Structure formats: structure tokens, C-alpha cells
Amino acid sequence: MKRSSSFFAAVVATSLLAGCNLAPTYTRPTVDTPARYGEASASSAGPDGSVWHEARPGDQVDRGSWWSLYGDSTLDGLESRVRISNQTIRAAEANFRAARAAVTVARSALWPTLGMGSSFSRLHASRTVENSSGVLPSGNGAAAVNTYSLQFDASYELDLWGRVRNEAAASAANAEASAADLATALLSIHAELAQDYFQLRALDTERQILTDTVASYRVSLKQTRALYRAGLDSEEEVARAETQLNTAIAQSTDLGVARAAYEHAIAVLIGQPPARFHLAAAPLTARPPVIPAGVPADLLQRRPDIAAAERRVAAANAQIGIARTAWFPQLTLGAVGGWQSSSSVQWFDWPSRIWSAGPQLAQVLFDGGAVKAGTEEIRAAYDQAAANYRQTVLTAFQSVEDNLAAVRILDEEARQQHAAVMSARHLLDLANTRFKLGIDSYLNVITAQTALLSNRETEVQITTRRLVASVALIKALGGGWNTAELSTLGRAASPNAGSGSDGAPHKG
């Protein structure tokens, strides 16, 4: 009865010790989060529908392929090729797989390690051995001896202070951060592709405007030459018309440089050699969609870069627990068993068996302050990770505010610019009429044509900037991503025991 009680007490004591965890109880670092965006009160929806609005119930539904909101089938097809062919995404995905494998490596330490070894050796002793009198005896010496060995070994470290569990928790948190990094890379590449695509389509639209303008200029030049031949106009007016035409032609040609660059950039984003990729010209038809801005607190769940930074704080917190275990002894249980014989015939006989078993306790007695310094280093790394997390959140708030402002202001500017285009058209009609009636010179027509061309190009550029800003806003809001998409790797291994956030060690 006494032996049973002692054994039971030892088991209970070991179990209690195994439940100890020296890592601080993890809490997400606090961030000063405003109740709403400052730009949210700057304006309300415009009469033609703003590109953003306050979040309503149901707006938090995952938008998934957010680029489909623009209603461009060509863009949809290009975006679908990013995950498959983009090399940056492949690299991020490979990094995530490596981090996921590291979780398995860390968790494997929670289980005993089993091994097997087999060997054969043949030993021949020296025929002359010096005795205590310094005399070398003669003789043939001992015969050669064979040794056959087969043994199995097992070892298991008792995780008394939570070192192994915290290593597994840190690896799991890093794997989740890597998964969030992959989501960030995907979001960035998708957004960059959409922005490049809209820029390219804007150039196609500008070229079409210039093509129409060149055709109009050719007609005007033909009319001016006819008037000159009839003696009703001067050669100077003909030269002005020719200059205007040639300038428009040169502008149209110059657009090819930027278009080629955007086309090549899109090719690389979808993993294609630029020489094998081509997009046929098409006008810019997309319009900015309605985007729910939500509230700042949503970003903590909807931005993958924020999630990655937070997971790295959790990993650093687990590292504190690992560092603290260096103050305590390490207990390992080991056992070896097998067969060893000088004869292969008797190798596996019962008398040839060998075995050993016993615990091993290791503790550093003096290290010159290395353990203390190591703990301080890890604590500093935690503070750095927490500061990085807060800075990531603040930068995310800034990005949303910047793009909310850009979307709002450009929406207003687009309406104003459209009014400027209509005024320029009216001015050109008046100039043409007065020129045909002989009231004004052709110089007034050229001035009006130039003003219309400039305003039409500006209108396209503002539309493009609105689209680019809307994509940037979607990216800043997380693109519909949510922390629920993070892998649940290592959650079961996360330290549940610990102290408060003050960092005091937990008592097992």
C-alpha cells in the first residue's frame, strides 16, 4: 500500500509539473482605435452614388473575388491567373508550407523519440602489452573477437516547464503569420494587376480620343487649305492647322510607350513572358463600385498584414516562456535494449540481451549571466514585435483615410471635370460657327479644339485615378479577407496557462 501511494504521488506531482507554462498569458497589444474614420464625416453619398458608404448589416460578407465588382470580364480572366502563375505568390506559398512543416517538427518533441541501431565489429588485441615492470611478454596474443549488436533506444523529455509546448505554440503562430503573409501577397498582386489594367485601358481610351481628334483635325486642315486656295484665309492659318494635326499624331504615338510598359507589367504579374502576351485595345468602361468602409476596428480582422504582425507578437510571447525554462533543470527519460554477442549464432539468444534505463537531469549552474541576458533579449524582441504591430495598425488606418479622401475628392472632381468637357464642346461649336460665318479667325477654332482635347484627356485621367483609388481602398480594407481564413495550425498547442500580461512567470 505504501509503494502504491508513493507511485501515485509521483505520478500526480509529475502531471502537475508538466502543466506548468512559464510564458506570460498572451493578450493582443492594445491600439488606440477611433470609433469611425475621420473621412467618413467629410461627405455623404453624392447624387450619382458615391464610391463608398458606411457599412450596413450584411456588408461584412466575404467579397471573395472583389475585382468582379468592376464588371470587366477581361480583368476577371487576368486575375484568375495570378494564383496559378505569379512567381511571387508561389514563393510566399512555399514559405507558408515550410512554416507549416516547422509546426510538425516542433510538435514532434511532445512525443518520445524511438531509434534503432545495428553494428558489427572485429577486434584484434595487441600481442605485446607492457606490464608494470616494463617487461614486454612474448606470445601469440589474444585472438580476434567479433561483436554483433542490435539495440533499440527511446528517450523522452518531460516538458515540466512548457518549453516544448511553447516551441510548438511559437511555430504555430509563425505558420499563421506566414499564411497571412501569403494573403497579403495575393491581395497586393491582385490590386496591382487591377490598377495596371485600368491604367492600360485609360491609355487605350486616350488614344481613341486622339484618333477621333486627329480625324477632326484632318477635316479642319482640308477646309483651311480650301479657304486658302480660294483666297479667304492665310497661309499662317494653314500652318497652324498642320501644326495642331502633327502634334496630336505625335501625342497618340507617345502613348504607346506607357501602354507597352503596362502590358509588360501585367504579363509578369500573371507569370507570362512579355513577348508572349498581348492585350487588344479596348476602351475604359469600368466604374468605381460601392465599397463599404466599415469602422476602424474592422481592420484588425480584415487586414492580413495586421493579422501577420499580431501572430508574430504571439510567437514572441511564447519565446519568452522558452527563454525562462533555462532557469530550471531539464529532465529526460531514456532506455536502451537489445542484443549483443560475439557469435552470430548466439546473437539473439536470451543471455545475449542488454538493457539500460534511467532518468537524466541537467541544470546549468554558472553561465556568466547568459540565461538572464537571453531572457532580456527575448523580452526586447517581444516589445519590438508589439511596436511593429501597433505601427502596422496605424499605417493601415492612414491608408484607409488617404484613399477615402482620394475617392471622395476625385468623385467630386469627376463631376466638375465633366461639366468642363461639356463647356469645351459648346465653346468649340461656337468657334466653328463664327469661323464659318467669317466672324472669327481659325485661331479661335484651334484654341477651342485644344481646350476640348485637354479636358477630355483630363476627364479620362480623373476616371482612372478614381478606379485606382477605389482599388487602393479595397486593398486598404483587406479586400474582403478575414482572420477566420487563417489556418488553425497550432491552436491546440497554444499556451493556455500563464500569468497576466505583466510578464510574471506562471507558477505550475
Summary of the structure (lengths in Angstrom):
residues: 508
radius of gyration: 38.3
end to end distance: 28.3
largest distance: 139.5
contacts: 1518
relative contact order: 0.18
helix: 60%
strand: 10%
